């Protein structure tokens, strides 16, 4: 991500508002760079509006990118809004195992005390606590929640663990002790445990100091702070849990309930829900001003989720006779337990629009954490009430915010759209769900009516285009877009957005003209739209000029669109750009991934990249450039003949020899056969010809390549990839279990969790490669880019070691994700070790080391053939 775009995201986030949230969400949806999307998610943690909250919830529940999901969970926790807490509380029990540690910690950060009992139960569950990351986050969350009931279990875990066994867990335990413990002696007894590790020793000293300070405060001191200080901290009442609760109750009697009602409400957070419910009811006096009382309950955050209590308080306030304004205050105070289906007719059918709107606002806040089917049912019931236009419009907007599709809205869409008051909301709904049923109604609007709704209409058509529901042969739509061009300040940008996914041929000149505009916003959208016209030389020529732009954003978009173009103008410009930016990691990676070898332009691109390699022998991305060059290599006639079935006598001899070495050779795919033929050729020569002083490094590469191809076919396509499609979250969870949940996994810990200590030398285990692969599993790209991820023998060795063996983690047996019949755990380790050793022998051959002697490659040959036979036999 460019510094320019990063600065823009942070600038927008500095002024949180619904409009700013919508702008950030658009940047997320349009971004090609994952780092940009992550920055947007991070920025949304500063918001708490009705747009950012459902967006983050959608990311968490519908995304396949574990890193994005985890960051969205943290951003939701940072918002600390009631809606966020309600969602996290309801999502935690059903969250996938790969997300559970993140949700668990988020409950602590969001101060979701309603989840404390559930977290405590999980802490005591040996099976659930066997996941190291989950256990660490449980302990951290309970510390954040000031949950003193966790102290005995925290001490037990600390005593049961060997010093240094899990440094991250020990840090978490110390953190929570510092938040919860009041007895310095209970902490100082661990002093000798942390003497050897400097960082742990410093954290221990800090923890001990916190506990010593806390031990000096008495119950009276905390009560004084809660009731007398100007702004008592929201967590202060939880310090009262360290004392006898009967003494706490007695202490509260010192302070008048009339004078200190707000502070009494705050202090209720120290008590269990059952006790707090009774105490809350006792705060009600004769002559209570109920509106003020409910407002104080909301402000104190002490709304006890007890339906019976809520109903009793409403009855004491006047029951059915209370005003609708007061009833809304009551609903706000006890939102988690309100029966909205029961309250709906009261507000949506009989009341004024202002009160109905507030009712829907409260309903949508709660609906975010409820099952989708139940929420749809409620919407259908609301619509049966015959809503007024303004109320209907607000309900539709709420469904948009909740990303909720409701058939009843779609049935009424056409009729309701006739009323101008409803059009903006209905267009938002149609955009959110790419609803095709509204297209004709929009195109039938008069020019005057359409002009007032252009931003919404463009958003709607853009959504239809992205969903593939717009036909570029639609003459009526084409005429409408041409009419919109008459509004240059809004029309051009809107049309360009539609053209991104619906490239009307008649609008090529519009794109070319827009590329020449001065406004950056117009040029940026034109660059994105240009990608949709890959065969247009008229667009390619002005497009490639932006590859030299001073703006990183424009330059990046120009490269992305140029890579999509099939014209020689664009392809030559991309190769020139590669030369100019050969030291830019992002540019090299982008061209390596997207420069399409099938859209050929002759041999020139192969020679250009080959020259780059000669001029950059120490390039940090050497292997990517080699791979790019090899993709562009002109196909030789021999390979074409072999694939088509035209076999020469020489090839027949090779195949006969290989069939003797590899019994299943005849059934291999053409690419694997080609690689083996090329590898075996030096051994087909007789006598002195075998030892001619020529480099035999290509033979090493081809043996390893054939093994890689066979692994991809027989382990990847037959076993691994189908299971990935069905059970990605299970694979992500397994990565967590074996120590890859942290940003910087420790080699010793990973080796221990994988049960490899004493079986594989630590320096042989490819930790860096495993971490790279883990990232692609976590971000969900493994589902699209699997053929790029498993790009070597070391990658397959990692898969075997991590997913194909039975493990014992924290005393709990974990079954393998990939069961390979006939291969014991010991055989799998041996096979993985041999694959890694072969990779070590192959790499020098790929990096310009020569092998003039035939004897020097025999080890590679015998190992490769033996492993190929083992894989084919097992499959």
TANORJO-V191569 format. One record per residue. RES is the residue in three letters. PHI is phi as a letter, one per 40 degrees, with the letter a starting at -180 (* if undefined). PSI is psi in whole degrees, -180 to 180 (999 if undefined). Layout:
BEGIN
RES|PHI|PSI ; RES|PHI|PSI
END
This chain:
BEGIN
UNK|*|139 ; UNK|c|153 ; UNK|c|-32 ; UNK|c|-47 ; UNK|c|-38 ; UNK|d|-44 ; UNK|c|-38 ; UNK|c|-42 ; UNK|c|-44 ; UNK|c|-33 ; UNK|c|-43 ; UNK|c|-42 ; UNK|c|-20 ; UNK|c|-19 ; UNK|b|75 ; UNK|c|129 ; UNK|a|163 ; UNK|d|-38 ; UNK|c|-41 ; UNK|c|-39 ; UNK|c|-44 ; UNK|c|-39 ; UNK|c|-43 ; UNK|c|-39 ; UNK|c|-35 ; UNK|c|-43 ; UNK|d|-41 ; UNK|d|-49 ; UNK|c|-26 ; UNK|c|-10 ; UNK|c|140 ; UNK|c|-14 ; UNK|b|129 ; UNK|c|-35 ; UNK|c|-34 ; UNK|c|-45 ; UNK|c|-41 ; UNK|c|-38 ; UNK|c|-38 ; UNK|c|-46 ; UNK|c|-42 ; UNK|c|-43 ; UNK|c|-33 ; UNK|c|-10 ; UNK|c|-16 ; UNK|c|-3 ; UNK|b|166 ; UNK|a|36 ; UNK|c|175 ; UNK|c|-6 ; UNK|b|-44 ; UNK|c|-35 ; UNK|c|-53 ; UNK|c|-32 ; UNK|c|-46 ; UNK|c|-38 ; UNK|c|-41 ; UNK|c|-42 ; UNK|c|-41 ; UNK|c|-40 ; UNK|c|-21 ; UNK|b|-9 ; UNK|c|163 ; UNK|b|1 ; UNK|c|107 ; UNK|c|-36 ; UNK|c|-42 ; UNK|c|-41 ; UNK|c|-46 ; UNK|c|-42 ; UNK|c|-37 ; UNK|c|-38 ; UNK|c|-44 ; UNK|c|-39 ; UNK|c|-39 ; UNK|c|-41 ; UNK|c|-38 ; UNK|c|-28 ; UNK|c|-32 ; UNK|f|31 ; UNK|c|163 ; UNK|c|-40 ; UNK|c|-40 ; UNK|c|-43 ; UNK|c|-42 ; UNK|c|-44 ; UNK|c|-49 ; UNK|d|-38 ; UNK|c|-43 ; UNK|c|-28 ; UNK|c|-30 ; UNK|d|-48 ; UNK|c|-30 ; UNK|b|0 ; UNK|c|142 ; UNK|d|154 ; UNK|d|-32 ; UNK|c|-24 ; UNK|c|-16 ; UNK|d|-44 ; UNK|d|-40 ; UNK|c|-43 ; UNK|c|-41 ; UNK|d|-51 ; UNK|c|-35 ; UNK|c|-36 ; UNK|c|-36 ; UNK|c|-46 ; UNK|c|-36 ; UNK|c|1 ; UNK|f|49 ; UNK|c|83 ; UNK|c|-18 ; UNK|c|-19 ; UNK|c|1 ; UNK|d|-43 ; UNK|c|-40 ; UNK|c|-42 ; UNK|c|-40 ; UNK|c|-41 ; UNK|c|-40 ; UNK|c|-34 ; UNK|c|-32 ; UNK|c|-4 ; UNK|c|110 ; UNK|d|-38 ; UNK|c|-45 ; UNK|c|-36 ; UNK|c|0 ; UNK|c|-18 ; UNK|c|114 ; UNK|d|-43 ; UNK|c|-41 ; UNK|c|-45 ; UNK|c|-44 ; UNK|d|-46 ; UNK|c|-33 ; UNK|d|-47 ; UNK|c|-42 ; UNK|c|-43 ; UNK|c|-44 ; UNK|c|-32 ; UNK|c|-43 ; UNK|c|-35 ; UNK|c|1 ; UNK|f|41 ; UNK|c|92 ; UNK|c|-18 ; UNK|c|-14 ; UNK|c|-11 ; UNK|d|-47 ; UNK|d|-40 ; UNK|c|-36 ; UNK|c|-44 ; UNK|c|-40 ; UNK|c|-46 ; UNK|c|-42 ; UNK|c|-38 ; UNK|c|-33 ; UNK|c|-23 ; UNK|c|144 ; UNK|c|143 ; UNK|d|132 ; UNK|g|2 ; UNK|c|-40 ; UNK|a|97 ; UNK|c|-43 ; UNK|c|-41 ; UNK|c|-41 ; UNK|c|-38 ; UNK|c|-42 ; UNK|c|-42 ; UNK|c|-43 ; UNK|c|-41 ; UNK|d|-49 ; UNK|c|-36 ; UNK|d|-41 ; UNK|c|-27 ; UNK|c|-25 ; UNK|b|-36 ; UNK|c|146 ; UNK|b|-9 ; UNK|b|108 ; UNK|d|-33 ; UNK|c|-34 ; UNK|c|-22 ; UNK|c|-42 ; UNK|c|-20 ; UNK|c|-15 ; UNK|c|8 ; UNK|d|-48 ; UNK|c|-22 ; UNK|c|-31 ; UNK|b|9 ; UNK|c|-32 ; UNK|c|-17 ; UNK|b|115 ; UNK|c|-45 ; UNK|c|-46 ; UNK|c|-36 ; UNK|c|-43 ; UNK|c|-42 ; UNK|c|-40 ; UNK|d|-44 ; UNK|c|-41 ; UNK|c|-42 ; UNK|c|-46 ; UNK|c|-40 ; UNK|c|-42 ; UNK|d|-45 ; UNK|c|-40 ; UNK|c|-40 ; UNK|c|-45 ; UNK|c|-35 ; UNK|c|-20 ; UNK|c|-14 ; UNK|c|134 ; UNK|c|172 ; UNK|d|-42 ; UNK|c|-36 ; UNK|c|-43 ; UNK|c|-42 ; UNK|c|-39 ; UNK|c|-43 ; UNK|c|-42 ; UNK|c|-41 ; UNK|c|-22 ; UNK|b|-34 ; UNK|c|155 ; UNK|c|-48 ; UNK|b|83 ; UNK|c|140 ; UNK|c|143 ; UNK|c|-23 ; UNK|c|-7 ; UNK|d|-42 ; UNK|d|-27 ; UNK|c|-19 ; UNK|c|-23 ; UNK|c|-20 ; UNK|c|-15 ; UNK|c|-8 ; UNK|b|167 ; UNK|c|125 ; UNK|c|-25 ; UNK|c|-40 ; UNK|c|-37 ; UNK|c|-44 ; UNK|d|-43 ; UNK|c|-40 ; UNK|c|-35 ; UNK|c|-26 ; UNK|c|-18 ; UNK|c|-28 ; UNK|b|127 ; UNK|d|133 ; UNK|c|-31 ; UNK|c|-47 ; UNK|c|-35 ; UNK|b|38 ; UNK|d|-45 ; UNK|d|-40 ; UNK|c|-33 ; UNK|c|-41 ; UNK|c|-40 ; UNK|c|-41 ; UNK|c|-20 ; UNK|c|-19 ; UNK|c|-18 ; UNK|c|-18 ; UNK|b|161 ; UNK|c|157 ; UNK|d|-38 ; UNK|c|-47 ; UNK|c|-43 ; UNK|c|-35 ; UNK|c|-48 ; UNK|c|-42 ; UNK|c|-35 ; UNK|c|-42 ; UNK|c|-33 ; UNK|c|-21 ; UNK|c|-13 ; UNK|c|123 ; UNK|b|165 ; UNK|c|135 ; UNK|g|15 ; UNK|d|133 ; UNK|c|103 ; UNK|c|-39 ; UNK|d|-46 ; UNK|c|-38 ; UNK|c|-48 ; UNK|c|-36 ; UNK|c|-38 ; UNK|c|-37 ; UNK|c|-43 ; UNK|c|-47 ; UNK|c|-38 ; UNK|c|-14 ; UNK|g|25 ; UNK|b|21 ; UNK|c|112 ; UNK|c|122 ; UNK|c|71 ; UNK|b|105 ; UNK|d|-40 ; UNK|c|-44 ; UNK|c|-44 ; UNK|d|-44 ; UNK|c|-39 ; UNK|c|-42 ; UNK|c|-39 ; UNK|c|-39 ; UNK|c|-42 ; UNK|c|-28 ; UNK|c|-11 ; UNK|h|-7 ; UNK|g|-130 ; UNK|c|-16 ; UNK|c|-6 ; UNK|c|151 ; UNK|c|159 ; UNK|c|-32 ; UNK|c|-44 ; UNK|c|-36 ; UNK|c|-36 ; UNK|c|-38 ; UNK|c|-40 ; UNK|c|-44 ; UNK|c|-39 ; UNK|c|-40 ; UNK|c|-33 ; UNK|b|42 ; UNK|d|-43 ; UNK|c|-19 ; UNK|b|8 ; UNK|c|140 ; UNK|c|94 ; UNK|c|-30 ; UNK|c|-38 ; UNK|c|-37 ; UNK|c|-20 ; UNK|d|-53 ; UNK|d|-35 ; UNK|d|-39 ; UNK|c|-34 ; UNK|c|-21 ; UNK|b|-35 ; UNK|b|-19 ; UNK|c|174 ; UNK|c|162 ; UNK|c|-37 ; UNK|d|-45 ; UNK|c|-36 ; UNK|c|-39 ; UNK|c|-42 ; UNK|c|-36 ; UNK|c|-46 ; UNK|c|-36 ; UNK|c|-44 ; UNK|c|-42 ; UNK|c|-45 ; UNK|c|-31 ; UNK|c|-40 ; UNK|c|-36 ; UNK|c|-25 ; UNK|d|-28 ; UNK|b|9 ; UNK|b|160 ; UNK|d|139 ; UNK|d|-41 ; UNK|c|-41 ; UNK|c|-40 ; UNK|c|-42 ; UNK|d|-41 ; UNK|c|-42 ; UNK|c|-42 ; UNK|c|-43 ; UNK|c|-41 ; UNK|c|-41 ; UNK|c|-42 ; UNK|c|-29 ; UNK|c|-14 ; UNK|c|-7 ; UNK|g|63 ; UNK|c|146 ; UNK|c|162 ; UNK|d|-47 ; UNK|c|-39 ; UNK|c|-42 ; UNK|d|-44 ; UNK|c|-42 ; UNK|c|-38 ; UNK|c|-40 ; UNK|c|-43 ; UNK|c|-39 ; UNK|c|-39 ; UNK|c|-35 ; UNK|c|-46 ; UNK|c|-31 ; UNK|c|2 ; UNK|f|47 ; UNK|b|125 ; UNK|c|132 ; UNK|b|122 ; UNK|c|-32 ; UNK|c|-35 ; UNK|c|-42 ; UNK|c|-32 ; UNK|c|-34 ; UNK|c|-5 ; UNK|d|-53 ; UNK|c|-44 ; UNK|c|-43 ; UNK|c|-29 ; UNK|c|-19 ; UNK|c|-25 ; UNK|c|120 ; UNK|d|-28 ; UNK|c|-27 ; UNK|c|-11 ; UNK|c|-44 ; UNK|c|-46 ; UNK|c|-42 ; UNK|c|-35 ; UNK|c|-37 ; UNK|c|-42 ; UNK|c|-46 ; UNK|c|-36 ; UNK|c|-46 ; UNK|d|-37 ; UNK|b|7 ; UNK|f|51 ; UNK|c|114 ; UNK|c|-18 ; UNK|c|-12 ; UNK|b|-4 ; UNK|c|-48 ; UNK|c|-39 ; UNK|c|-37 ; UNK|c|-44 ; UNK|c|-19 ; UNK|c|-3 ; UNK|c|150 ; UNK|c|161 ; UNK|d|-41 ; UNK|c|-43 ; UNK|c|-42 ; UNK|c|-38 ; UNK|d|-33 ; UNK|c|-9 ; UNK|b|14 ; UNK|d|-48 ; UNK|d|-42 ; UNK|c|-40 ; UNK|c|-43 ; UNK|c|-40 ; UNK|c|-40 ; UNK|c|-50 ; UNK|c|-35 ; UNK|c|-41 ; UNK|c|-41 ; UNK|c|-41 ; UNK|c|-45 ; UNK|c|-33 ; UNK|c|3 ; UNK|g|27 ; UNK|b|13 ; UNK|b|132 ; UNK|c|128 ; UNK|c|-2 ; UNK|c|3 ; UNK|c|100 ; UNK|c|-33 ; UNK|c|-43 ; UNK|c|-41 ; UNK|d|-43 ; UNK|c|-38 ; UNK|c|-44 ; UNK|c|-37 ; UNK|c|-37 ; UNK|c|-40 ; UNK|c|-26 ; UNK|c|-16 ; UNK|c|-12 ; UNK|b|82 ; UNK|c|-32 ; UNK|c|-30 ; UNK|b|-31 ; UNK|c|-45 ; UNK|c|-48 ; UNK|c|-44 ; UNK|c|-43 ; UNK|c|-43 ; UNK|c|-37 ; UNK|c|-39 ; UNK|c|-39 ; UNK|c|-20 ; UNK|d|-42 ; UNK|b|-11 ; UNK|b|78 ; UNK|c|87 ; UNK|c|131 ; UNK|c|-34 ; UNK|c|-6 ; UNK|b|12 ; UNK|d|-43 ; UNK|c|-31 ; UNK|c|-43 ; UNK|c|-46 ; UNK|d|-45 ; UNK|c|-42 ; UNK|c|-32 ; UNK|c|-22 ; UNK|c|2 ; UNK|c|164 ; UNK|c|-30 ; UNK|c|129 ; UNK|c|-38 ; UNK|c|-39 ; UNK|c|-46 ; UNK|c|-39 ; UNK|c|-47 ; UNK|c|-32 ; UNK|c|-39 ; UNK|c|-39 ; UNK|c|-41 ; UNK|c|-32 ; UNK|d|-28 ; UNK|c|-26 ; UNK|c|-2 ; UNK|b|65 ; UNK|c|-22 ; UNK|b|8 ; UNK|c|110 ; UNK|c|-33 ; UNK|c|-32 ; UNK|c|-35 ; UNK|d|-42 ; UNK|c|-53 ; UNK|c|-26 ; UNK|c|-47 ; UNK|c|-18 ; UNK|c|-26 ; UNK|c|-8 ; UNK|c|-14 ; UNK|b|14 ; UNK|c|148 ; UNK|c|-21 ; UNK|c|124 ; UNK|c|-35 ; UNK|c|-49 ; UNK|c|-39 ; UNK|c|-42 ; UNK|c|-42 ; UNK|c|-37 ; UNK|c|-40 ; UNK|c|-44 ; UNK|c|-45 ; UNK|c|-38 ; UNK|c|-37 ; UNK|c|-26 ; UNK|c|-20 ; UNK|c|145 ; UNK|c|-2 ; UNK|c|150 ; UNK|c|-33 ; UNK|d|-48 ; UNK|c|-43 ; UNK|c|-39 ; UNK|c|-37 ; UNK|c|-38 ; UNK|c|-43 ; UNK|c|-38 ; UNK|c|-41 ; UNK|c|-38 ; UNK|c|-42 ; UNK|c|-45 ; UNK|c|-30 ; UNK|b|34 ; UNK|c|-22 ; UNK|c|0 ; UNK|c|114 ; UNK|c|-42 ; UNK|c|-42 ; UNK|c|-47 ; UNK|d|-44 ; UNK|c|-42 ; UNK|c|-45 ; UNK|c|-39 ; UNK|d|-41 ; UNK|c|-35 ; UNK|b|-7 ; UNK|c|109 ; UNK|c|117 ; UNK|c|-19 ; UNK|c|-25 ; UNK|c|81 ; UNK|c|153 ; UNK|b|31 ; UNK|g|-172 ; UNK|c|-10 ; UNK|c|-36 ; UNK|c|-38 ; UNK|d|-48 ; UNK|c|-35 ; UNK|c|-47 ; UNK|c|-36 ; UNK|c|-41 ; UNK|c|-37 ; UNK|d|-42 ; UNK|c|-40 ; UNK|c|-36 ; UNK|c|-11 ; UNK|b|63 ; UNK|c|-20 ; UNK|b|25 ; UNK|c|134 ; UNK|c|-20 ; UNK|b|40 ; UNK|d|-46 ; UNK|c|-33 ; UNK|c|-41 ; UNK|c|-38 ; UNK|c|-44 ; UNK|c|-41 ; UNK|c|-46 ; UNK|d|-44 ; UNK|c|-34 ; UNK|c|-33 ; UNK|c|-6 ; UNK|c|131 ; UNK|d|139 ; UNK|c|132 ; UNK|c|156 ; UNK|c|-35 ; UNK|c|-43 ; UNK|c|-42 ; UNK|c|-42 ; UNK|c|-39 ; UNK|c|-39 ; UNK|c|-36 ; UNK|c|-11 ; UNK|h|-1 ; UNK|c|103 ; UNK|b|127 ; UNK|c|164 ; UNK|d|-38 ; UNK|c|-42 ; UNK|c|-37 ; UNK|c|-41 ; UNK|c|-42 ; UNK|c|-45 ; UNK|c|-39 ; UNK|c|-41 ; UNK|c|-45 ; UNK|c|-32 ; UNK|c|-32 ; UNK|c|-32 ; UNK|c|-36 ; UNK|b|98 ; UNK|d|-30 ; UNK|c|16 ; UNK|d|-40 ; UNK|c|-27 ; UNK|c|1 ; UNK|c|158 ; UNK|c|159 ; UNK|d|-40 ; UNK|c|-41 ; UNK|c|-39 ; UNK|c|-44 ; UNK|d|-43 ; UNK|c|-42 ; UNK|c|-38 ; UNK|c|-45 ; UNK|c|-36 ; UNK|c|-36 ; UNK|c|-12 ; UNK|d|-44 ; UNK|d|-27 ; UNK|c|-7 ; UNK|c|-20 ; UNK|c|155 ; UNK|b|150 ; UNK|f|-135 ; UNK|c|-21 ; UNK|c|-27 ; UNK|c|-32 ; UNK|b|31 ; UNK|d|144 ; UNK|c|63 ; UNK|b|154 ; UNK|c|125 ; UNK|b|16 ; UNK|d|-38 ; UNK|d|-31 ; UNK|c|-40 ; UNK|c|-46 ; UNK|c|-40 ; UNK|c|-36 ; UNK|c|-46 ; UNK|c|-36 ; UNK|c|-42 ; UNK|c|-40 ; UNK|c|-42 ; UNK|c|-45 ; UNK|c|-40 ; UNK|c|-38 ; UNK|c|-42 ; UNK|c|-42 ; UNK|c|-50 ; UNK|c|-26 ; UNK|b|-42 ; UNK|c|-67 ; UNK|c|-33 ; UNK|c|-32 ; UNK|b|-57 ; UNK|c|-53 ; UNK|c|-44 ; UNK|d|-38 ; UNK|c|-34 ; UNK|d|-43 ; UNK|d|-35 ; UNK|c|-32 ; UNK|b|43 ; UNK|d|-43 ; UNK|c|-32 ; UNK|c|-39 ; UNK|c|-41 ; UNK|c|-42 ; UNK|c|-40 ; UNK|c|-40 ; UNK|d|-41 ; UNK|c|-45 ; UNK|d|-36 ; UNK|c|22 ; UNK|g|9 ; UNK|b|17 ; UNK|c|-16 ; UNK|c|160 ; UNK|c|-36 ; UNK|b|83 ; UNK|c|141 ; UNK|c|134 ; UNK|d|-47 ; UNK|c|-43 ; UNK|c|-42 ; UNK|c|-45 ; UNK|c|-38 ; UNK|c|-47 ; UNK|c|-32 ; UNK|c|-4 ; UNK|g|35 ; UNK|b|-3 ; UNK|c|129 ; UNK|g|-4 ; UNK|b|-30 ; UNK|b|134 ; UNK|c|135 ; UNK|d|-37 ; UNK|c|-17 ; UNK|c|-31 ; UNK|c|126 ; UNK|c|74 ; UNK|c|-43 ; UNK|c|-43 ; UNK|c|-42 ; UNK|c|-40 ; UNK|c|-40 ; UNK|c|-45 ; UNK|c|-40 ; UNK|d|-41 ; UNK|c|-39 ; UNK|c|-30 ; UNK|c|-45 ; UNK|c|-36 ; UNK|c|4 ; UNK|g|-4 ; UNK|c|-16 ; UNK|d|-28 ; UNK|c|-28 ; UNK|b|-36 ; UNK|b|27 ; UNK|d|-32 ; UNK|c|-15 ; UNK|c|-23 ; UNK|c|-44 ; UNK|c|74 ; UNK|b|30 ; UNK|i|167 ; UNK|c|-31 ; UNK|c|-35 ; UNK|c|-42 ; UNK|c|-33 ; UNK|c|-41 ; UNK|c|-45 ; UNK|d|-44 ; UNK|c|-45 ; UNK|c|-36 ; UNK|c|-40 ; UNK|b|-9 ; UNK|b|11 ; UNK|b|153 ; UNK|c|129 ; UNK|b|157 ; UNK|b|110 ; UNK|b|122 ; UNK|f|39 ; UNK|g|0 ; UNK|b|131 ; UNK|c|131 ; UNK|b|120 ; UNK|c|153 ; UNK|c|146 ; UNK|c|-34 ; UNK|b|105 ; UNK|c|121 ; UNK|b|99 ; UNK|d|139 ; UNK|g|-8 ; UNK|b|112 ; UNK|c|168 ; UNK|d|-39 ; UNK|c|-41 ; UNK|c|-36 ; UNK|c|-43 ; UNK|c|-43 ; UNK|c|-43 ; UNK|c|-44 ; UNK|c|-41 ; UNK|c|-40 ; UNK|c|-36 ; UNK|c|-42 ; UNK|c|-38 ; UNK|c|-38 ; UNK|c|-41 ; UNK|c|-39 ; UNK|c|-33 ; UNK|c|-30 ; UNK|c|-38 ; UNK|d|-43 ; UNK|c|-35 ; UNK|c|-33 ; UNK|c|-16 ; UNK|b|45 ; UNK|g|11 ; UNK|c|137 ; UNK|c|154 ; UNK|b|81 ; UNK|c|-28 ; UNK|c|134 ; UNK|c|-35 ; UNK|d|-32 ; UNK|c|-17 ; UNK|b|3 ; UNK|c|-33 ; UNK|c|-46 ; UNK|c|-44 ; UNK|c|-50 ; UNK|c|-40 ; UNK|c|-45 ; UNK|c|-46 ; UNK|c|-42 ; UNK|c|-43 ; UNK|c|-39 ; UNK|c|-44 ; UNK|c|-38 ; UNK|c|-45 ; UNK|c|-46 ; UNK|c|-35 ; UNK|c|-44 ; UNK|c|-35 ; UNK|c|999
END
